Amino acid sequence: MTLFIRADGDGPFPPEAVDWKAAKALWLHDHGDERAGSAAFILAAHMRQEHGEDIYIELLHTNDAIAARQYAARISTQHDVPLDDWTRPRRPLLSADAFALAVVRATLGVGENEYVPDRKAGTIADACFLGACDDMEFRDVLEGATARAIAAASTEGDHDPDDVAEAGLHFMWHERNRWSALNAANVKPPRPPGLESALQ
């Protein structure tokens, strides 16, 4: 279980309010909004816990990726705490189909649609971003991989078809938000010349 702590009034905590000796790491992550086509960037301190849930204390919430990275680097240096920057694209470890199926299976396995992919490895959005895909190519890859994951998961166990479909929709929501955030925070690499599709 994860506990995310914000200050009163939903504002971030000042760094001096954190017990840095108990901090495990700083976590800079994105919160994309595919409907708005924008993203927010959140810096949180990940606190050590011997037992119980992970605790994250919010230190910054901004729409400026550069400012967020600069602030995160400064806090990391000042307090000698490692920084885990999830706002940059990461190389995927699995194919799009394998990743989609793994997430849908995990969502069904926990019994609720609250599974968030571990972005320490890249997602479908990361792969498409690094491959210089445009929005339509990303949509086609995501929708195809999700449809195949739903079809495969539907044949496993005795899952309710509505639960499987909901797991697929939840997965697509996370991926679309990740896509928005990657595009807001990074410059897309150029497409290799002569390729009609960046994923060929």
KOLBAKE-201189 format. One record per atom (N, C-alpha, C): atom name; x, y, z. Coordinates in nm, 4 decimals. Layout:
CA;X;Y;Z
...
//
This chain:
N;0.0841;-0.1182;0.0000
CA;0.0000;0.0000;0.0000
C;0.0885;0.1244;0.0000
N;0.0428;0.2296;-0.0671
CA;0.1197;0.3528;-0.0792
C;0.0402;0.4679;-0.0204
N;0.1085;0.5524;0.0557
CA;0.0469;0.6708;0.1143
C;0.1171;0.7930;0.0583
N;0.0406;0.8821;-0.0035
CA;0.0971;1.0040;-0.0610
C;0.0512;1.1205;0.0250
N;0.1450;1.1944;0.0848
CA;0.1123;1.3001;0.1800
C;0.1323;1.4369;0.1156
N;0.0287;1.5185;0.1224
CA;0.0369;1.6568;0.0778
C;0.0135;1.7477;0.1980
N;0.0662;1.8675;0.1914
CA;0.0472;1.9630;0.3006
C;-0.0969;2.0132;0.3020
N;-0.1350;2.0836;0.4106
CA;-0.2686;2.1409;0.4198
C;-0.2957;2.2304;0.2996
N;-0.4175;2.2257;0.2502
CA;-0.4525;2.3057;0.1337
C;-0.3991;2.2464;0.0047
N;-0.3546;2.1195;0.0087
CA;-0.3037;2.0482;-0.1092
C;-0.1751;2.1087;-0.1649
N;-0.1079;2.1917;-0.0888
CA;0.0198;2.2459;-0.1343
C;0.1337;2.1545;-0.0953
N;0.2503;2.1699;-0.1581
CA;0.3648;2.0840;-0.1253
C;0.4283;2.1226;0.0085
N;0.4996;2.0277;0.0677
CA;0.5749;2.0522;0.1897
C;0.7048;2.1248;0.1571
N;0.7530;2.2131;0.2452
CA;0.8865;2.2701;0.2254
C;0.9921;2.1645;0.2589
N;1.1087;2.1670;0.1950
CA;1.2115;2.0649;0.2204
C;1.2534;2.0562;0.3665
N;1.2515;2.1679;0.4386
CA;1.2941;2.1643;0.5788
C;1.1975;2.0873;0.6688
N;1.0790;2.0546;0.6181
CA;0.9823;1.9774;0.6964
C;1.0086;1.8267;0.6885
N;1.1046;1.7861;0.6057
CA;1.1320;1.6437;0.5835
C;1.2494;1.5978;0.6699
N;1.2362;1.4811;0.7309
CA;1.3474;1.4184;0.8029
C;1.4333;1.3461;0.6984
N;1.5357;1.4134;0.6479
CA;1.6132;1.3604;0.5364
C;1.6925;1.2360;0.5731
N;1.7179;1.2129;0.7021
CA;1.7875;1.0898;0.7429
C;1.7008;0.9668;0.7184
N;1.5704;0.9882;0.7132
CA;1.4779;0.8768;0.6899
C;1.4345;0.8670;0.5439
N;1.4905;0.9533;0.4576
CA;1.4498;0.9524;0.3167
C;1.5248;0.8450;0.2394
N;1.4509;0.7679;0.1639
CA;1.5101;0.6617;0.0814
C;1.5558;0.7174;-0.0533
N;1.4750;0.8062;-0.1112
CA;1.5059;0.8625;-0.2426
C;1.4115;0.9777;-0.2705
N;1.4460;1.0547;-0.3716
CA;1.3549;1.1534;-0.4283
C;1.2951;1.0939;-0.5549
N;1.1683;1.1168;-0.5754
CA;1.0982;1.0598;-0.6906
C;1.0354;1.1742;-0.7701
N;1.0876;1.1980;-0.8899
CA;1.0302;1.2974;-0.9801
C;0.9486;1.2226;-1.0846
N;0.8196;1.2466;-1.0839
CA;0.7350;1.1727;-1.1779
C;0.6366;1.2668;-1.2451
N;0.5769;1.2157;-1.3510
CA;0.4831;1.2942;-1.4294
C;0.3418;1.2527;-1.3956
N;0.2530;1.3441;-1.4175
CA;0.1108;1.3150;-1.4068
C;0.0461;1.3754;-1.5302
N;0.0398;1.2964;-1.6363
CA;-0.0124;1.3459;-1.7628
C;-0.1635;1.3534;-1.7628
N;-0.2169;1.4350;-1.8505
CA;-0.3607;1.4457;-1.8704
C;-0.3855;1.4467;-2.0203
N;-0.4192;1.3285;-2.0734
CA;-0.4312;1.3175;-2.2181
C;-0.5475;1.3991;-2.2724
N;-0.6480;1.4262;-2.1914
CA;-0.7596;1.5074;-2.2397
C;-0.7176;1.6531;-2.2558
N;-0.6335;1.7003;-2.1628
CA;-0.5881;1.8391;-2.1704
C;-0.4631;1.8533;-2.2565
N;-0.3991;1.7406;-2.2877
CA;-0.2758;1.7448;-2.3657
C;-0.1623;1.8107;-2.2897
N;-0.1629;1.7965;-2.1578
CA;-0.0607;1.8601;-2.0748
C;-0.0153;1.7635;-1.9669
N;0.0754;1.8110;-1.8826
CA;0.1260;1.7260;-1.7758
C;0.1680;1.8110;-1.6575
N;0.1616;1.7513;-1.5395
CA;0.2179;1.8116;-1.4189
C;0.3361;1.7260;-1.3774
N;0.4297;1.7866;-1.3077
CA;0.5490;1.7161;-1.2627
C;0.5569;1.7283;-1.1115
N;0.5691;1.6147;-1.0455
CA;0.5606;1.6090;-0.9002
C;0.6896;1.5516;-0.8447
N;0.7480;1.6208;-0.7471
CA;0.8658;1.5715;-0.6769
C;0.8213;1.5293;-0.5374
N;0.8568;1.4085;-0.5001
CA;0.8185;1.3569;-0.3688
C;0.9384;1.2890;-0.3037
N;0.9439;1.2968;-0.1717
CA;1.0445;1.2244;-0.0937
C;0.9867;1.0894;-0.0559
N;1.0581;0.9828;-0.0895
CA;1.0172;0.8463;-0.0559
C;1.0822;0.8112;0.0781
N;0.9995;0.7907;0.1790
CA;1.0496;0.7697;0.3143
C;1.0624;0.6214;0.3466
N;1.1663;0.5872;0.4226
CA;1.1890;0.4489;0.4637
C;1.0826;0.4065;0.5651
N;1.0346;0.2859;0.5477
CA;0.9403;0.2279;0.6419
C;0.9827;0.0845;0.6706
N;0.9979;0.0517;0.7982
CA;1.0332;-0.0862;0.8322
C;0.9151;-0.1789;0.8073
N;0.7968;-0.1306;0.8397
CA;0.6753;-0.2102;0.8200
C;0.5660;-0.1173;0.7681
N;0.4732;-0.1716;0.6936
CA;0.3611;-0.0904;0.6483
C;0.3814;-0.0329;0.5100
N;0.3044;0.0722;0.4804
CA;0.3003;0.1254;0.3452
C;0.4196;0.2145;0.3147
N;0.4455;0.2297;0.1843
CA;0.5420;0.3297;0.1398
C;0.4808;0.4669;0.1618
N;0.5632;0.5623;0.2015
CA;0.5153;0.6980;0.2239
C;0.5921;0.7930;0.1325
N;0.5182;0.8755;0.0597
CA;0.5748;0.9769;-0.0280
C;0.5265;1.1137;0.0196
N;0.6194;1.2065;0.0396
CA;0.5851;1.3416;0.0824
C;0.6075;1.4367;-0.0346
N;0.5005;1.5016;-0.0779
CA;0.5094;1.5900;-0.1941
C;0.5884;1.7167;-0.1607
N;0.6867;1.7475;-0.2459
CA;0.7706;1.8662;-0.2286
C;0.7507;1.9708;-0.3376
N;0.6995;1.9281;-0.4524
CA;0.6830;2.0203;-0.5645
C;0.5750;1.9684;-0.6569
N;0.4955;2.0608;-0.7100
CA;0.3930;2.0274;-0.8092
C;0.3922;2.1428;-0.9097
N;0.4360;2.1165;-1.0320
CA;0.4504;2.2240;-1.1308
C;0.4216;2.1712;-1.2701
N;0.3947;2.2616;-1.3628
CA;0.3768;2.2247;-1.5037
C;0.5044;2.2459;-1.5835
N;0.6114;2.2880;-1.5182
CA;0.7373;2.3202;-1.5846
C;0.8383;2.2070;-1.5601
N;0.8620;2.1261;-1.6629
CA;0.9511;2.0100;-1.6476
C;1.0945;2.0526;-1.6167
N;1.1423;2.1588;-1.6810
CA;1.2804;2.2029;-1.6579
C;1.2975;2.2514;-1.5144
N;1.2027;2.3328;-1.4671
CA;1.2097;2.3810;-1.3288
C;1.2039;2.2646;-1.2306
N;1.1207;2.1656;-1.2608
CA;1.1092;2.0492;-1.1720
C;1.2414;1.9726;-1.1658
N;1.3061;1.9538;-1.2800
CA;1.4332;1.8803;-1.2822
C;1.5432;1.9582;-1.2102
N;1.5461;2.0891;-1.2284
CA;1.6473;2.1704;-1.1605
C;1.6273;2.1680;-1.0091
N;1.5040;2.1825;-0.9653
CA;1.4729;2.1808;-0.8218
C;1.5068;2.0439;-0.7627
N;1.4695;1.9384;-0.8341
CA;1.4962;1.8028;-0.7856
C;1.6462;1.7781;-0.7719
N;1.7247;1.8235;-0.8694
CA;1.8695;1.8049;-0.8637
C;1.9295;1.8813;-0.7457
N;1.8788;2.0019;-0.7219
CA;1.9301;2.0822;-0.6108
C;1.8985;2.0167;-0.4755
N;1.7762;1.9708;-0.4572
CA;1.7374;1.9064;-0.3310
C;1.8149;1.7767;-0.3113
N;1.8316;1.6999;-0.4193
CA;1.9067;1.5748;-0.4122
C;2.0494;1.5991;-0.3662
N;2.1130;1.7026;-0.4210
CA;2.2512;1.7357;-0.3853
C;2.2602;1.7886;-0.2424
N;2.1694;1.8777;-0.2061
CA;2.1733;1.9384;-0.0727
C;2.1594;1.8355;0.0382
N;2.0754;1.7359;0.0157
CA;2.0435;1.6404;0.1220
C;2.1037;1.5024;0.0982
N;2.1863;1.4896;-0.0071
CA;2.2554;1.3642;-0.0376
C;2.1578;1.2463;-0.0457
N;2.0530;1.2667;-0.1240
CA;1.9496;1.1648;-0.1424
C;1.9430;1.1339;-0.2917
N;1.9431;1.0063;-0.3305
CA;1.9378;0.9741;-0.4739
C;1.8073;1.0206;-0.5381
N;1.8178;1.0573;-0.6658
CA;1.7023;1.1058;-0.7412
C;1.6637;1.0033;-0.8466
N;1.5368;0.9661;-0.8468
CA;1.4816;0.8764;-0.9486
C;1.3897;0.9595;-1.0374
N;1.4361;0.9922;-1.1581
CA;1.3630;1.0801;-1.2496
C;1.2842;0.9969;-1.3496
N;1.1527;0.9902;-1.3294
CA;1.0658;0.9133;-1.4187
C;1.0077;0.9991;-1.5299
N;1.0515;1.1236;-1.5409
CA;0.9955;1.2100;-1.6454
C;1.0640;1.1889;-1.7797
N;1.1743;1.1172;-1.7807
CA;1.2468;1.0920;-1.9058
C;1.2073;0.9557;-1.9616
N;1.2075;0.9416;-2.0930
CA;1.1683;0.8122;-2.1515
C;1.2675;0.7018;-2.1155
N;1.2145;0.5810;-2.1015
CA;1.2964;0.4659;-2.0641
C;1.2800;0.3556;-2.1677
N;1.3866;0.2830;-2.1892
CA;1.3821;0.1709;-2.2845
C;1.2941;0.0596;-2.2286
N;1.2023;0.0091;-2.3087
CA;1.1160;-0.0999;-2.2605
C;1.1916;-0.2317;-2.2533
N;1.1502;-0.3166;-2.1604
CA;1.2077;-0.4498;-2.1478
C;1.1223;-0.5549;-2.2170
N;0.9961;-0.5212;-2.2440
CA;0.9030;-0.6152;-2.3058
C;0.8474;-0.5560;-2.4346
N;0.7995;-0.6428;-2.5225
CA;0.7293;-0.5949;-2.6417
C;0.5978;-0.5298;-2.5983
N;0.5364;-0.4552;-2.6890
CA;0.4089;-0.3894;-2.6571
C;0.3040;-0.4918;-2.6147
N;0.2922;-0.6034;-2.6880
CA;0.1920;-0.7050;-2.6542
C;0.2201;-0.7696;-2.5187
N;0.3454;-0.8031;-2.4935
CA;0.3800;-0.8680;-2.3666
C;0.3578;-0.7740;-2.2493
N;0.3914;-0.6457;-2.2676
CA;0.3727;-0.5488;-2.1604
C;0.2248;-0.5289;-2.1300
N;0.1435;-0.5109;-2.2347
CA;0.0000;-0.4907;-2.2141
C;-0.0621;-0.6101;-2.1431
N;-0.0262;-0.7311;-2.1854
CA;-0.0821;-0.8506;-2.1226
C;-0.0379;-0.8619;-1.9770
N;0.0886;-0.8304;-1.9480
CA;0.1380;-0.8372;-1.8099
C;0.0613;-0.7418;-1.7196
N;0.0336;-0.6212;-1.7691
CA;-0.0378;-0.5232;-1.6870
C;-0.1834;-0.5637;-1.6671
N;-0.2485;-0.6096;-1.7734
CA;-0.3882;-0.6532;-1.7603
C;-0.3968;-0.7711;-1.6641
N;-0.3058;-0.8670;-1.6757
CA;-0.3058;-0.9810;-1.5827
C;-0.2850;-0.9355;-1.4390
N;-0.1897;-0.8434;-1.4180
CA;-0.1620;-0.7956;-1.2822
C;-0.2825;-0.7218;-1.2249
N;-0.3488;-0.6435;-1.3090
CA;-0.4675;-0.5711;-1.2631
C;-0.5758;-0.6684;-1.2198
N;-0.5976;-0.7699;-1.2980
CA;-0.6982;-0.8702;-1.2621
C;-0.6562;-0.9486;-1.1379
N;-0.5260;-0.9687;-1.1227
CA;-0.4761;-1.0465;-1.0093
C;-0.4930;-0.9778;-0.8760
N;-0.4847;-0.8442;-0.8742
CA;-0.5003;-0.7729;-0.7475
C;-0.6466;-0.7481;-0.7156
N;-0.7339;-0.7775;-0.8079
CA;-0.8757;-0.7681;-0.7792
C;-0.9343;-0.6288;-0.7910
N;-0.8543;-0.5316;-0.8294
CA;-0.9061;-0.3973;-0.8510
C;-0.8233;-0.3308;-0.9594
N;-0.8797;-0.2321;-1.0243
CA;-0.8129;-0.1700;-1.1382
C;-0.7267;-0.0524;-1.0940
N;-0.6331;-0.0789;-1.0048
CA;-0.5473;0.0266;-0.9523
C;-0.3999;-0.0050;-0.9734
N;-0.3683;-0.1000;-1.0610
CA;-0.2281;-0.1337;-1.0865
C;-0.1647;-0.0265;-1.1742
N;-0.0525;0.0283;-1.1288
CA;0.0211;0.1271;-1.2070
C;0.1499;0.0621;-1.2556
N;0.1773;0.0625;-1.3856
CA;0.2998;-0.0018;-1.4342
C;0.4248;0.0576;-1.3709
N;0.5217;-0.0272;-1.3452
CA;0.6504;0.0168;-1.2906
C;0.7299;0.0807;-1.4025
N;0.7502;0.2120;-1.3965
CA;0.8156;0.2814;-1.5064
C;0.9671;0.2773;-1.4962
N;1.0208;0.1966;-1.4063
CA;1.1658;0.1797;-1.4079
C;1.2059;0.1111;-1.5380
N;1.1121;0.0389;-1.5952
CA;1.1270;-0.0111;-1.7325
C;1.0278;0.0664;-1.8180
N;1.0578;0.0779;-1.9459
CA;0.9732;0.1586;-2.0329
C;0.8381;0.0944;-2.0602
N;0.7411;0.1786;-2.0928
CA;0.6066;0.1357;-2.1272
C;0.5890;0.1431;-2.2790
N;0.4683;0.1152;-2.3258
CA;0.4394;0.1305;-2.4689
C;0.4586;0.2763;-2.5104
N;0.4156;0.3691;-2.4249
CA;0.4337;0.5111;-2.4559
C;0.5816;0.5453;-2.4692
N;0.6646;0.4901;-2.3809
CA;0.8095;0.5150;-2.3893
C;0.8655;0.4629;-2.5211
N;0.8272;0.3401;-2.5578
CA;0.8782;0.2801;-2.6811
C;0.8385;0.3637;-2.8023
N;0.7135;0.4081;-2.8061
CA;0.6673;0.4878;-2.9190
C;0.7345;0.6248;-2.9213
N;0.7551;0.6843;-2.8036
CA;0.8223;0.8142;-2.7983
C;0.9654;0.8015;-2.8490
N;1.0386;0.7019;-2.8002
CA;1.1771;0.6830;-2.8439
C;1.1856;0.6452;-2.9910
N;1.0776;0.5853;-3.0440
CA;1.0717;0.5508;-3.1854
C;1.0209;0.6638;-3.2728
N;1.0011;0.7831;-3.2146
CA;0.9571;0.9026;-3.2877
C;0.8207;0.8850;-3.3528
N;0.7330;0.8090;-3.2882
CA;0.5971;0.7920;-3.3413
C;0.5182;0.9213;-3.3307
N;0.4221;0.9380;-3.4196
CA;0.3279;1.0477;-3.4035
C;0.2084;0.9970;-3.3221
N;0.1131;1.0846;-3.2962
CA;0.0001;1.0485;-3.2097
C;-0.0815;0.9321;-3.2659
N;-0.1030;0.9308;-3.3975
CA;-0.1838;0.8235;-3.4570
C;-0.1120;0.6895;-3.4499
N;0.0192;0.6893;-3.4727
CA;0.0952;0.5638;-3.4623
C;0.0913;0.5115;-3.3194
N;0.1088;0.6007;-3.2217
CA;0.1005;0.5586;-3.0822
C;-0.0367;0.4990;-3.0514
N;-0.1431;0.5665;-3.0963
CA;-0.2782;0.5164;-3.0730
C;-0.2974;0.3771;-3.1334
N;-0.2495;0.3582;-3.2564
CA;-0.2660;0.2280;-3.3221
C;-0.1913;0.1175;-3.2476
N;-0.0679;0.1456;-3.2054
CA;0.0103;0.0450;-3.1314
C;-0.0584;0.0124;-2.9991
N;-0.1011;0.1165;-2.9273
CA;-0.1640;0.0963;-2.7962
C;-0.2949;0.0196;-2.8079
N;-0.3805;0.0616;-2.9007
CA;-0.5101;-0.0041;-2.9143
C;-0.4943;-0.1492;-2.9587
N;-0.4008;-0.1746;-3.0499
CA;-0.3794;-0.3126;-3.0954
C;-0.3270;-0.4014;-2.9846
N;-0.2271;-0.3547;-2.9104
CA;-0.1697;-0.4349;-2.8015
C;-0.2728;-0.4589;-2.6918
N;-0.3540;-0.3581;-2.6622
CA;-0.4555;-0.3726;-2.5578
C;-0.5638;-0.4710;-2.5998
N;-0.6079;-0.4634;-2.7237
CA;-0.7102;-0.5567;-2.7726
C;-0.6601;-0.7006;-2.7658
N;-0.5343;-0.7223;-2.8039
CA;-0.4795;-0.8578;-2.7976
C;-0.4631;-0.9049;-2.6522
N;-0.4278;-0.8118;-2.5617
CA;-0.4150;-0.8477;-2.4201
C;-0.5504;-0.8857;-2.3617
N;-0.6533;-0.8085;-2.3966
CA;-0.7881;-0.8397;-2.3476
C;-0.8335;-0.9756;-2.3988
N;-0.8076;-1.0030;-2.5269
CA;-0.8467;-1.1324;-2.5845
C;-0.7750;-1.2468;-2.5154
N;-0.6439;-1.2310;-2.4894
CA;-0.5678;-1.3376;-2.4241
C;-0.6117;-1.3564;-2.2795
N;-0.6308;-1.2460;-2.2062
CA;-0.6696;-1.2555;-2.0653
C;-0.8100;-1.3129;-2.0500
N;-0.8951;-1.2934;-2.1496
CA;-1.0319;-1.3444;-2.1438
C;-1.0372;-1.4960;-2.1455
N;-0.9327;-1.5589;-2.1973
CA;-0.9306;-1.7055;-2.2046
C;-0.8671;-1.7678;-2.0807
N;-0.8168;-1.6848;-1.9892
CA;-0.7480;-1.7346;-1.8703
C;-0.8396;-1.7252;-1.7479
N;-0.8459;-1.8312;-1.6715
CA;-0.9227;-1.8287;-1.5478
C;-1.0707;-1.8065;-1.5724
N;-1.1378;-1.7566;-1.4692
CA;-1.2822;-1.7343;-1.4794
C;-1.3159;-1.5869;-1.4567
N;-1.2370;-1.5011;-1.5194
CA;-1.2579;-1.3577;-1.5032
C;-1.3860;-1.3136;-1.5737
N;-1.4555;-1.2227;-1.5104
CA;-1.5734;-1.1624;-1.5707
C;-1.5282;-1.0802;-1.6927
N;-1.5918;-1.0951;-1.8075
CA;-1.5518;-1.0192;-1.9269
C;-1.5501;-0.8680;-1.9044
N;-1.6421;-0.8177;-1.8220
CA;-1.6439;-0.6740;-1.7932
C;-1.5204;-0.6317;-1.7153
N;-1.4729;-0.7193;-1.6242
CA;-1.3521;-0.6877;-1.5475
C;-1.2297;-0.6841;-1.6384
N;-1.2248;-0.7761;-1.7339
CA;-1.1120;-0.7799;-1.8277
C;-1.1118;-0.6542;-1.9145
N;-1.2300;-0.6171;-1.9638
CA;-1.2410;-0.4962;-2.0463
C;-1.2027;-0.3725;-1.9660
N;-1.2454;-0.3664;-1.8390
CA;-1.2123;-0.2521;-1.7533
C;-1.0626;-0.2448;-1.7267
N;-0.9987;-0.3605;-1.7086
CA;-0.8534;-0.3627;-1.6896
C;-0.7821;-0.3081;-1.8128
N;-0.8312;-0.3428;-1.9313
CA;-0.7727;-0.2912;-2.0544
C;-0.7900;-0.1411;-2.0679
N;-0.9084;-0.0905;-2.0339
CA;-0.9329;0.0541;-2.0398
C;-0.8447;0.1292;-1.9403
N;-0.8273;0.0728;-1.8221
CA;-0.7431;0.1354;-1.7195
C;-0.5981;0.1425;-1.7675
N;-0.5524;0.0347;-1.8302
CA;-0.4172;0.0314;-1.8851
C;-0.3995;0.1400;-1.9914
N;-0.4968;0.1500;-2.0821
CA;-0.4876;0.2507;-2.1879
C;-0.4873;0.3916;-2.1307
N;-0.5626;0.4157;-2.0247
CA;-0.5650;0.5475;-1.9605
C;-0.4260;0.5848;-1.9091
N;-0.3596;0.4902;-1.8411
CA;-0.2241;0.5163;-1.7918
C;-0.1275;0.5443;-1.9067
N;-0.1382;0.4658;-2.0117
CA;-0.0464;0.4833;-2.1244
C;-0.0684;0.6169;-2.1951
N;-0.1926;0.6585;-2.2133
CA;-0.2192;0.7874;-2.2779
C;-0.1671;0.9033;-2.1931
N;-0.1831;0.8925;-2.0616
CA;-0.1307;0.9971;-1.9739
C;0.0215;1.0006;-1.9783
N;0.0840;0.8838;-1.9833
CA;0.2301;0.8771;-1.9940
C;0.2755;0.9416;-2.1252
N;0.2051;0.9145;-2.2332
CA;0.2374;0.9722;-2.3638
C;0.2308;1.1252;-2.3578
N;0.1249;1.1782;-2.2980
CA;0.1121;1.3236;-2.2851
C;0.2273;1.3821;-2.2050
N;0.2625;1.3158;-2.0957
CA;0.3692;1.3670;-2.0102
C;0.5049;1.3617;-2.0800
N;0.5335;1.2529;-2.1500
CA;0.6612;1.2426;-2.2218
C;0.6739;1.3524;-2.3266
N;0.5666;1.3791;-2.3978
CA;0.5706;1.4821;-2.5006
C;0.5803;1.6223;-2.4418
N;0.5265;1.6411;-2.3216
CA;0.5346;1.7717;-2.2569
C;0.6729;1.7979;-2.1979
N;0.7433;1.6919;-2.1582
CA;0.8683;1.7094;-2.0828
C;0.9942;1.6880;-2.1649
N;0.9832;1.6347;-2.2849
CA;1.1021;1.5941;-2.3600
C;1.0900;1.6317;-2.5072
N;1.2049;1.6433;-2.5711
CA;1.2100;1.6640;-2.7162
C;1.2162;1.5262;-2.7812
N;1.1225;1.5007;-2.8701
CA;1.1169;1.3694;-2.9348
C;1.2373;1.3518;-3.0264
N;1.2991;1.2334;-3.0247
CA;1.4136;1.2117;-3.1148
C;1.3683;1.2142;-3.2603
N;1.4590;1.2475;-3.3514
CA;1.4205;1.2508;-3.4931
C;1.3945;1.1103;-3.5459
N;1.3058;1.1042;-3.6424
CA;1.2765;0.9762;-3.7070
C;1.3870;0.9433;-3.8050
N;1.4353;0.8195;-3.8035
CA;1.5395;0.7828;-3.9006
C;1.4884;0.8042;-4.0424
N;1.5709;0.8588;-4.1314
CA;1.5268;0.8853;-4.2695
C;1.4907;0.7568;-4.3424
N;1.3873;0.7654;-4.4262
CA;1.3507;0.6525;-4.5103
C;1.2529;0.5559;-4.4474
N;1.2154;0.5770;-4.3207
CA;1.1202;0.4866;-4.2563
C;0.9805;0.5465;-4.2617
N;0.8854;0.4693;-4.3110
CA;0.7477;0.5165;-4.3089
C;0.6933;0.5122;-4.1678
N;0.7311;0.4100;-4.0918
CA;0.6887;0.3979;-3.9529
C;0.8116;0.3874;-3.8659
N;0.8103;0.4593;-3.7557
CA;0.9257;0.4592;-3.6654
C;0.9399;0.3256;-3.5936
N;0.8381;0.2403;-3.5969
CA;0.8459;0.1117;-3.5281
C;0.8810;-0.0029;-3.6211
N;0.9199;0.0254;-3.7458
CA;0.9589;-0.0812;-3.8381
C;1.0909;-0.1411;-3.7949
//
